[in-house]
């Protein structure tokens, strides 16, 4: 037990274990994009998105559908038809389906 604790503390000191466990994922500015048909979309505004450490990478803390619904609530110009696109991933519509959009 004592030897295990010493090894664990040594790895924490080098950041191998504890550094990853407490890695800070910076928030990102996502794009709220109104879908215009044919895979196109118009940028309506930005949404600050919290990022969390999951599965050895930074991912959005909330699911894509929830973020898209936040866009639709925040921007009346969405008319309930906005998706959210992040710089770390792709886009999601309000049902949470991952989609590909070309945002103008």
C-alpha positions as CSV (number, residue, x, y, z in Angstrom):
1,X,0.0,0.0,0.0
2,X,2.8,2.4,0.9
3,X,4.7,1.7,-2.3
4,X,1.5,2.2,-4.4
5,X,0.9,5.6,-2.7
6,X,4.5,6.7,-3.4
7,X,4.2,5.7,-7.1
8,X,0.8,7.5,-7.4
9,X,2.2,10.7,-5.8
10,X,5.3,10.5,-8.0
11,X,3.1,10.3,-11.1
12,X,0.9,13.1,-9.8
13,X,4.0,15.3,-9.4
14,X,4.9,14.7,-13.0
15,X,1.3,15.4,-14.1
16,X,0.9,12.0,-15.7
17,X,-2.2,11.0,-13.7
18,X,-3.4,14.1,-11.7
19,X,-2.7,16.5,-14.6
20,X,-5.0,14.6,-16.9
21,X,-7.6,14.1,-14.2
22,X,-7.9,17.8,-13.6
23,X,-7.2,19.1,-17.1
24,X,-8.9,22.4,-17.7
25,X,-10.8,22.5,-21.0
26,X,-11.3,26.1,-22.1
27,X,-14.8,27.2,-23.1
28,X,-15.4,27.8,-26.8
29,X,-17.5,30.2,-28.8
30,X,-19.9,28.1,-30.8
31,X,-21.9,29.4,-33.8
32,X,-25.7,29.4,-33.8
33,X,-26.6,28.7,-37.4
34,X,-30.0,28.9,-38.9
35,X,-30.4,26.0,-41.3
36,X,-31.4,27.3,-44.8
37,X,-31.7,24.0,-46.6
38,X,-29.4,22.0,-48.9
39,X,-26.8,21.7,-46.1
40,X,-26.4,25.5,-45.8
41,X,-26.8,27.7,-42.8
42,X,-26.6,31.4,-41.9
43,X,-24.7,32.5,-38.8
44,X,-27.2,34.1,-36.4
45,X,-24.9,34.6,-33.4
46,X,-22.5,33.1,-30.9
47,X,-23.0,30.8,-27.9
48,X,-20.4,30.3,-25.1
49,X,-20.0,26.6,-24.7
50,X,-18.5,24.9,-21.6
51,X,-16.0,22.1,-22.4
52,X,-15.4,19.1,-20.1
53,X,-12.7,16.5,-19.9
54,X,-14.4,13.2,-21.2
55,X,-12.9,10.1,-22.7
56,X,-9.3,11.5,-22.7
57,X,-10.4,14.6,-24.7
58,X,-12.2,17.9,-24.3
59,X,-15.9,17.6,-25.3
60,X,-18.9,19.8,-24.8
61,X,-20.3,19.5,-21.3
62,X,-23.9,19.5,-22.6
63,X,-25.2,17.4,-25.5
64,X,-25.6,19.0,-28.9
65,X,-29.3,19.0,-28.9
66,X,-29.4,21.0,-25.6
67,X,-27.0,23.6,-27.1
68,X,-29.0,23.9,-30.3
69,X,-32.1,24.5,-28.2
70,X,-30.2,27.2,-26.3
71,X,-29.4,28.9,-29.6
72,X,-33.1,28.8,-30.6
73,X,-34.1,30.3,-27.2
74,X,-31.4,33.0,-27.3
75,X,-31.9,34.2,-30.9
76,X,-35.4,34.9,-32.2
77,X,-33.9,35.0,-35.7
78,X,-33.4,31.3,-35.5
79,X,-37.2,30.8,-35.7
80,X,-36.7,27.5,-33.9
81,X,-34.5,26.2,-36.8
82,X,-30.9,26.7,-35.5
83,X,-28.2,24.2,-35.1
84,X,-25.1,24.7,-33.0
85,X,-21.6,24.3,-34.4
86,X,-18.4,24.1,-32.3
87,X,-14.8,24.5,-33.3
88,X,-14.0,21.2,-31.6
89,X,-16.6,19.1,-33.3
90,X,-19.3,19.4,-35.9
91,X,-22.9,20.6,-35.7
92,X,-26.0,19.4,-34.0
93,X,-29.6,20.2,-34.7
94,X,-32.2,20.7,-31.9
95,X,-33.0,17.0,-31.7
96,X,-29.3,16.3,-31.0
97,X,-28.6,14.7,-34.4
98,X,-25.0,15.4,-35.6
99,X,-25.2,17.1,-39.0
100,X,-22.8,18.7,-41.5
101,X,-23.5,22.4,-42.4
102,X,-21.8,25.0,-44.5
103,X,-22.2,28.1,-42.4
104,X,-22.1,31.5,-44.2
